[in-house]
């Protein structure tokens, strides 16, 4: 009963809803063995019942996010969830492993369902930045803040 009241409260607040799942290869040596949430990474995400793959977000979670992780440039996992903040950056961690995690965000209901290879590739392409030309909106930001760079 409390769960029903809780869910009704979220719906009455017009909260965002997002796909929520996590996919990962369970063992890098067994690349063909995948977690039970294998549907999270392909078109099955659109076939499974919406009540099983979509969750209401908390009022303070304003974004749907998709995080893609690669190790040595090989796809290893994906995480779809509600998020408080949005950082469309990539982070590289791990000495000698080259683990890269890139996140994409959106602000509409159930907008984090893209599963195409082109989508994954475009998100992961953000890890390659240039030191000689600014990334999108960087020059405007720097100008507004009075920062000067030689690009």
PLY file of the C-alpha trace (Angstrom):
ply
format ascii 1.0
element vertex 151
property float x
property float y
property float z
element edge 150
property int vertex1
property int vertex2
end_header
0.00 0.00 0.00
2.82 2.42 0.86
4.44 1.67 -2.49
1.19 2.53 -4.28
0.97 5.86 -2.44
4.64 6.57 -3.18
4.19 5.82 -6.90
0.99 7.92 -7.04
2.83 10.85 -5.46
5.55 10.74 -8.15
2.96 10.61 -10.93
1.06 13.57 -9.48
4.27 15.63 -9.40
4.74 15.10 -13.16
8.18 13.62 -12.60
10.39 12.44 -15.39
10.51 8.72 -16.21
13.54 6.95 -17.68
14.72 3.56 -18.81
16.59 1.96 -15.90
18.88 -1.02 -16.44
22.47 -2.16 -16.31
24.18 -4.45 -18.81
27.69 -5.83 -18.41
29.77 -8.67 -19.64
30.18 -10.73 -16.47
33.71 -11.83 -17.25
36.01 -10.31 -19.83
37.39 -13.79 -20.60
33.90 -15.04 -21.41
32.74 -12.31 -23.77
29.68 -14.27 -24.86
28.32 -14.67 -21.33
26.20 -11.62 -20.58
24.22 -10.48 -17.55
20.48 -11.09 -17.31
19.92 -7.52 -18.46
21.28 -8.17 -21.95
18.12 -6.55 -23.31
19.42 -3.20 -21.99
21.87 -2.89 -24.89
19.78 -3.82 -27.95
16.34 -3.38 -29.53
14.78 -5.71 -26.94
14.58 -2.68 -24.65
11.62 -1.49 -26.74
9.86 -4.87 -26.74
9.88 -5.68 -23.02
6.94 -4.39 -20.97
7.34 -0.71 -20.09
6.64 -1.39 -16.41
9.71 -3.65 -16.33
12.19 -1.26 -17.97
10.98 2.26 -17.14
10.95 3.80 -13.68
9.68 7.13 -12.37
12.44 9.49 -11.32
12.56 11.39 -8.06
11.51 15.05 -8.33
15.15 16.17 -8.09
16.28 13.84 -10.90
15.87 16.03 -13.98
17.76 13.91 -16.54
17.73 10.48 -18.10
21.28 9.26 -18.62
23.03 6.55 -20.57
26.59 5.68 -19.55
28.72 3.55 -21.87
31.94 1.94 -20.63
34.75 0.50 -22.71
38.02 -1.16 -21.72
40.83 -1.13 -24.28
38.26 0.29 -26.76
36.03 -2.79 -26.36
32.44 -2.34 -25.19
31.95 -3.73 -21.68
28.84 -2.22 -20.11
25.96 0.23 -20.30
23.92 1.86 -17.56
20.60 3.66 -18.08
19.07 5.60 -15.20
17.57 8.80 -13.79
20.14 11.41 -12.82
20.30 14.60 -10.75
23.05 16.16 -12.84
24.13 15.88 -16.44
27.75 15.69 -17.48
28.19 14.82 -21.14
31.88 14.23 -20.64
34.04 11.14 -20.75
36.29 9.95 -17.95
39.32 7.74 -18.38
40.47 5.61 -15.45
42.72 2.67 -14.76
46.46 2.51 -15.16
47.23 0.34 -18.18
43.61 -0.72 -18.67
42.34 2.34 -20.51
38.79 2.20 -19.14
36.68 4.99 -20.59
33.22 5.96 -19.37
31.11 8.37 -21.45
27.66 9.67 -20.49
24.84 11.08 -22.58
21.83 12.84 -21.05
18.37 13.96 -22.13
15.42 15.68 -20.46
12.27 14.05 -21.89
10.33 11.03 -20.66
11.92 7.71 -21.66
14.44 9.45 -23.92
17.41 7.22 -22.97
16.41 4.21 -25.07
18.76 4.63 -28.04
20.59 1.38 -28.72
22.11 1.78 -32.20
25.79 1.19 -32.83
26.00 4.68 -34.38
24.65 6.15 -31.14
27.16 4.25 -28.96
30.00 5.24 -31.29
29.02 8.93 -31.30
28.83 9.06 -27.50
32.22 7.36 -27.15
33.74 9.74 -29.75
33.52 12.51 -27.14
36.60 11.07 -25.45
38.75 12.47 -28.24
39.18 16.20 -27.70
41.46 18.69 -29.34
43.95 21.01 -27.71
44.01 23.24 -30.79
40.31 23.99 -31.25
37.56 24.47 -28.65
34.80 21.98 -28.00
31.20 23.08 -28.55
30.37 26.31 -26.64
33.83 26.43 -25.00
34.90 29.64 -26.79
31.66 31.43 -25.78
32.05 30.26 -22.18
35.68 31.37 -22.02
34.87 34.75 -23.58
32.06 35.31 -21.08
34.40 34.46 -18.19
37.22 36.62 -19.58
39.48 33.62 -20.25
41.81 33.69 -23.25
43.33 30.70 -25.00
45.40 30.41 -28.17
42.99 28.58 -30.41
0 1
1 2
2 3
3 4
4 5
5 6
6 7
7 8
8 9
9 10
10 11
11 12
12 13
13 14
14 15
15 16
16 17
17 18
18 19
19 20
20 21
21 22
22 23
23 24
24 25
25 26
26 27
27 28
28 29
29 30
30 31
31 32
32 33
33 34
34 35
35 36
36 37
37 38
38 39
39 40
40 41
41 42
42 43
43 44
44 45
45 46
46 47
47 48
48 49
49 50
50 51
51 52
52 53
53 54
54 55
55 56
56 57
57 58
58 59
59 60
60 61
61 62
62 63
63 64
64 65
65 66
66 67
67 68
68 69
69 70
70 71
71 72
72 73
73 74
74 75
75 76
76 77
77 78
78 79
79 80
80 81
81 82
82 83
83 84
84 85
85 86
86 87
87 88
88 89
89 90
90 91
91 92
92 93
93 94
94 95
95 96
96 97
97 98
98 99
99 100
100 101
101 102
102 103
103 104
104 105
105 106
106 107
107 108
108 109
109 110
110 111
111 112
112 113
113 114
114 115
115 116
116 117
117 118
118 119
119 120
120 121
121 122
122 123
123 124
124 125
125 126
126 127
127 128
128 129
129 130
130 131
131 132
132 133
133 134
134 135
135 136
136 137
137 138
138 139
139 140
140 141
141 142
142 143
143 144
144 145
145 146
146 147
147 148
148 149
149 150
